[in-house]
Amino acid sequence: MVSFLERIIPEILGVENFPSPPTIERAHRTGNTSSDRATPRIIVAKLLNFRDKQKILQLARERKEVFFDNRRIHFFPDFSVELQNARKAYTEVKRMLRDREIEYSFVYPSKLRIMYMGKTKFFSTPLEVKNFIDSHSKDAEASTME
């Protein structure tokens, strides 16, 4: 798995971005071990160099879609369970933002940044985001009635 990843990461993210292949300490697959090839498998990799990790995540983010063997693959940093749960708490308000076509992104560790009407706003809890959405939905309704 290690040699496979050291070979394909530069291949899929651009050899020009990697003067030398990233050094991976260890790697393994997780999840379902069935022979069903349609089921995606998660690969966890620990890189020796933090800069390589940052470069891989940045290149994947810039490309938005990355493919290997005509299959879309995703790159994610490995967050603690606590941080994953804190980010998961935003699921409902993120759906509401998408429905309203409001641009958003996460700021480490678990703040939500919203770009709304040319301004950037930061929120520390999902409740703050929901209140913002509710208050601006009422403003939008009022302006359409006038």
N, C-alpha and C positions, 0 to 999 in steps of 0.2 A: 504494500500500500504506500509506503514512504517513497520508494523510487518511482512509482506510478505518479504520485502527486508532484514530485519534484520535476518530472518530465512534462506533465500536461498543464500545470499552472502557467508557465511561460508560454506554452503553445496557445492556450485559449485567451490569455490576457495580453499577449503580445511579447514576443521574444525581445523586442527593442526596449521593453521596460525592465528587463532582467539581465543585466550584464553577466551575472552568474545566477544559477538556479537558486531559489529559496531553499534554505536548509531546514528540513523538517525533522524534529527530534523523534516523534512517534505519530502514528496514525492508525485508526481502526474504524471499522464499520459498526453501526449500532442498528437496533431495530429488528424488524422481521427477517428471519433467515430462510424464508420459504424460497422456492425456486421460481416464483412468479417474477419475471423480469419487468413487468409493468409497475410493480410496487417500488417507489423510490426508496433509496437507502441513504441514510445520513452517514457522512464520513466526518469524524472528528480528527483534527490534526493540530499538533502542538509544534509551532515554529520556534526555531532557536533564536531568531532575531526578531525583536519587536518591530523594527522598521519594515521587514518583509511582510509581517502581518498587516501593518497599516497600509502598505502599498497595495497588497492584494485586495483588501477591503475597499480602498479608495478607487482602484481601477474597476472593480466590479460595480461599485456605486455609479461611477461615471458612465459605464456602458449600459446600465439599467437592465439589459438582458444579456446573459452569457449562455452560450450553448456548447455542449460537448456531445459528439455523436448524434447530432440533431435533437438533443434533449436539453431543455432549459435547466440550468443549475443555479443554485443560490449560494451566496457566501454570507455567513453571519458570524459576528463575534460570539464567543462563548461567555454568556452572562451567568451570574449566580442565580439560584432558584428565587431568592428574594427579589432580585432586580427583574427577573422575568415576570414574576407575579405583579410587581409594581407597574410594569409596562402593560401587562395584560389588562389591568384595571381600566385602561383607556379604550378598550375595544369598542364599546358602545358609542362613545363620543367621536371616535375616529370614523365610524360608519356615518354618523350624523354629519360630520364635516365633509366626507366624500359626497354624500347625497346633496349637499349644498354647494359642492364644488369649491370648497375653501381649502386652500393649500396649507399643509401642516408637515411638521417633521419632529422627530424626537431630539432632544438635547440630553447628552449624558448627564446624570444617570437616568432620570425618568421625569424630565420636564417636557411639556409639549409646546412647540413654537408654532404659532399660527400667523400666516401672512393674510391680512384682511384689509381691503381697501387701501393698499399701499403702505400699511403699517404692520410692524411686527409686534406680536404680543406673546408673553410667556406665561404658562400656567403650571402650577405645582401639583394640582389634583384634578381628577376627572370632574369633580363637582364644579370647580371653577370654570372649566371648559363648558360644561352643560349650562351653567348660568349665563355665560357669555353668549352661547348659541341661542338660548331662549330669549335673552334681552334683545339680541339683534334680529331675531325672527319677528319679534313684535314690531321693531322699528321698520322692518321691510314691509310688513303687512300694513302698517299705518301709512307709509309713503305711497303704497299702491292704491289706497282708498282715496287719497286726496286728489 
